[in-house]
Amino acid sequence: DRPFGRSSSRQYTRVVMEIRTLEAMDRESVLELLESWEPPDDRHRRDVFRRRFGTDASVQEKNVWVAVDRGELLGCVQIFPRRLRILGHGIPGGGLGSLFVRPEYRGQGIGGSLVERAATAMRERGMEFSVLFAPHRGLFQRLGWNSWKGQFCSCFKH
């Protein structure tokens, strides 16, 4: 558990956060959380997460990390295990995606904690690097990813 605080001009709320893998009882809450995301353009539709949860074999409890405070889901991130081809060699790796933190809890390190825990799990599973496509590079650069120029920020971590 890790304490986080949310303050306003009148009150301070102590958040005692647990980061853990998804449990079966959390699936609908994660889908509702992800479906609340407002895409910046029409490339993504809100129902993409529900379809992915039903069709992508990598959407397993062990590949989805959640941040929870007293039963409330604050955020999530997903590992997408893949064997990636680099210079003709198959390398165990994967992607990070579906990172989302409730707007009222942003700026408190929750997203960074989720990403760090997922990256640790990837290393523990023998994944040699991870790839992500992110419009906002700052968080990932602070956590050790290196950017590779392109339409989106493609980042790798060894």
ChimeraX attribute file (.defattr): number of C-alpha atoms within 10 A of each C-alpha:
attribute: neighborCount
match mode: 1-to-1
recipient: residues
	/A:1	12
	/A:2	11
	/A:3	11
	/A:4	16
	/A:5	11
	/A:6	14
	/A:7	10
	/A:8	7
	/A:9	5
	/A:10	5
	/A:11	8
	/A:12	10
	/A:13	10
	/A:14	12
	/A:15	17
	/A:16	14
	/A:17	20
	/A:18	17
	/A:19	20
	/A:20	18
	/A:21	20
	/A:22	20
	/A:23	13
	/A:24	9
	/A:25	8
	/A:26	14
	/A:27	16
	/A:28	11
	/A:29	12
	/A:30	24
	/A:31	17
	/A:32	14
	/A:33	18
	/A:34	23
	/A:35	16
	/A:36	12
	/A:37	16
	/A:38	11
	/A:39	11
	/A:40	7
	/A:41	7
	/A:42	8
	/A:43	6
	/A:44	12
	/A:45	12
	/A:46	16
	/A:47	12
	/A:48	13
	/A:49	19
	/A:50	16
	/A:51	11
	/A:52	12
	/A:53	14
	/A:54	10
	/A:55	10
	/A:56	11
	/A:57	10
	/A:58	16
	/A:59	16
	/A:60	17
	/A:61	16
	/A:62	15
	/A:63	18
	/A:64	25
	/A:65	24
	/A:66	29
	/A:67	24
	/A:68	19
	/A:69	19
	/A:70	10
	/A:71	10
	/A:72	10
	/A:73	18
	/A:74	24
	/A:75	25
	/A:76	28
	/A:77	25
	/A:78	25
	/A:79	26
	/A:80	22
	/A:81	19
	/A:82	16
	/A:83	12
	/A:84	18
	/A:85	11
	/A:86	8
	/A:87	7
	/A:88	7
	/A:89	9
	/A:90	11
	/A:91	16
	/A:92	17
	/A:93	24
	/A:94	21
	/A:95	20
	/A:96	22
	/A:97	17
	/A:98	16
	/A:99	19
	/A:100	21
	/A:101	24
	/A:102	16
	/A:103	10
	/A:104	9
	/A:105	16
	/A:106	14
	/A:107	11
	/A:108	15
	/A:109	13
	/A:110	24
	/A:111	23
	/A:112	16
	/A:113	15
	/A:114	24
	/A:115	23
	/A:116	15
	/A:117	17
	/A:118	25
	/A:119	22
	/A:120	12
	/A:121	16
	/A:122	23
	/A:123	15
	/A:124	10
	/A:125	12
	/A:126	11
	/A:127	20
	/A:128	16
	/A:129	19
	/A:130	24
	/A:131	22
	/A:132	20
	/A:133	18
	/A:134	18
	/A:135	10
	/A:136	10
	/A:137	16
	/A:138	10
	/A:139	14
	/A:140	20
	/A:141	14
	/A:142	10
	/A:143	14
	/A:144	13
	/A:145	20
	/A:146	17
	/A:147	19
	/A:148	12
	/A:149	9
	/A:150	8
	/A:151	9
	/A:152	14
	/A:153	18
	/A:154	18
	/A:155	22
	/A:156	21
	/A:157	18
	/A:158	13
